[in-house]
Amino acid sequence: MPPETKTYPVTHSEAEWRALLTPTQYHIMREHGTEAPGSCALNFEKRAGVFVCAGCEQPLFASTLKFESGTGWPSFNDPLAGAVETSEDRSYGMRRTEVHCSQCGSHLGHVFPDGPPPTGLRYCINGVAMNFTPE
C-alpha cells in the first residue's frame, strides 16, 4: 500500500511535521526528496548502535548491517524486523522500490538488488531521515 493512503501509528498534521523536522528533513521525508550524495555525516558513522527514524525515533537499521557502498548515502543490507515498508516509485521515469518508515510513513530512501551478501540488497537511505543512537 502506498504510504500516502495508509494510516500510520504515528501521525502529524503538515504544520506539526514542519515544526518537528528541519526544512531539509521535511522535503526528504514528507515530499520524497533526496539529499545530495556525501552531504550527511551519518554516511561516515562507524560506531556500534542503531539508526532511528528522524520523524518518530523508531529503530530502523543496526550499525552491524551498514556498509560502504561508494554511493554517498548510508547503505544497509537489511532493516530491523518490521521497521520499514516498501512501495513502487515510478518518479523521474524510473521504476524503483521506495523505503519508508513503518511507524510514521516517512520516506527514507530506496532499496536496490545490488548489495553484498548475505542479502544482496542495498538499502540506500537519506542520512538526514535518520538519527544515530550509539550503544
C-alpha positions in Angstrom: 0.0 0.0 0.0 1.5 3.4 -0.9 2.4 5.5 2.2 0.1 8.3 1.1 -3.0 6.0 1.5 -2.2 4.2 4.8 -2.9 5.4 8.3 0.3 5.0 10.5 0.6 4.6 14.2 2.5 8.0 14.4 0.7 10.8 12.5 1.0 14.6 12.5 -0.6 17.4 10.6 1.5 19.1 7.9 2.1 22.0 10.3 3.2 19.6 13.0 5.6 17.8 10.7 7.1 21.2 9.6 7.7 22.1 13.3 9.2 18.7 14.1 11.6 18.4 11.1 14.1 20.8 9.6 13.2 22.1 6.2 15.6 19.6 4.6 14.2 16.7 6.6 10.7 17.8 5.7 11.5 17.9 2.0 13.1 14.5 2.0 10.8 12.7 4.4 7.4 14.1 3.6 7.9 15.3 0.0 10.0 12.3 -1.2 13.2 14.3 -1.8 16.8 13.2 -1.9 19.8 14.7 -0.2 23.0 15.4 -2.1 25.4 12.4 -2.0 28.1 12.6 0.6 26.3 15.5 2.4 25.4 13.8 5.6 27.7 12.9 8.5 25.8 9.6 9.1 27.3 8.3 5.9 30.6 8.1 7.8 29.2 6.8 11.2 31.1 3.7 12.2 30.2 3.3 15.9 28.1 0.4 17.2 24.5 1.4 17.7 21.1 1.8 15.9 19.9 4.2 13.2 16.4 5.5 14.0 13.8 7.4 12.1 14.2 11.2 12.5 10.4 11.6 12.4 9.4 9.1 15.1 12.6 7.6 16.6 11.6 4.1 15.5 14.7 1.9 15.3 15.4 1.2 11.6 18.9 -0.3 11.0 21.6 -1.9 13.1 25.0 -0.5 12.6 26.3 -4.0 12.1 24.4 -4.2 8.8 25.8 -0.9 7.5 28.4 -1.0 4.7 30.3 1.4 2.4 28.6 1.3 -1.0 30.5 4.2 -2.6 27.2 5.9 -3.5 27.4 8.8 -1.0 24.4 7.6 1.1 24.3 5.4 4.2 23.7 1.8 2.9 22.5 -1.3 4.8 22.0 -5.0 4.0 18.7 -5.3 5.8 16.4 -3.3 8.1 15.4 -4.3 11.6 12.4 -6.6 11.5 9.2 -4.7 10.8 10.9 -1.3 10.7 10.3 -0.4 7.1 7.8 -0.9 4.4 8.3 -0.6 0.6 6.2 0.7 -2.3 6.8 1.1 -6.0 8.3 4.5 -7.0 7.9 5.5 -10.7 9.1 9.1 -10.4 11.7 10.6 -12.7 10.9 8.0 -15.4 12.4 5.2 -13.3 11.0 2.1 -11.6 12.4 1.8 -8.1 11.4 0.4 -4.7 10.8 3.2 -2.2 11.6 2.5 1.5 9.5 4.3 4.2 9.2 4.1 8.0 6.5 1.6 9.0 5.7 3.7 12.1 5.2 7.2 10.5 5.3 6.6 6.8 8.2 9.0 6.2 10.2 8.5 3.0 13.7 7.1 3.9 15.2 6.2 0.5 15.2 3.2 -1.9 16.3 -0.4 -1.9 18.2 -1.9 -4.8 19.2 -5.6 -5.6 22.9 -4.8 -6.0 24.2 -5.1 -2.4 26.7 -7.5 -0.9 25.9 -10.9 0.7 24.2 -12.1 2.7 21.0 -10.4 1.4 22.2 -9.0 -1.9 20.2 -5.9 -1.1 21.4 -2.2 -0.7 19.0 -0.1 1.4 20.2 3.3 0.2 18.9 5.7 2.9 19.0 9.5 3.2 21.1 10.3 6.2 19.0 13.3 7.3 16.0 10.9 7.6 17.7 9.2 10.5 19.3 9.9 13.8 22.0 7.6 15.3 21.8 6.2 18.8 25.2 4.8 19.9 25.4 1.6 22.1 
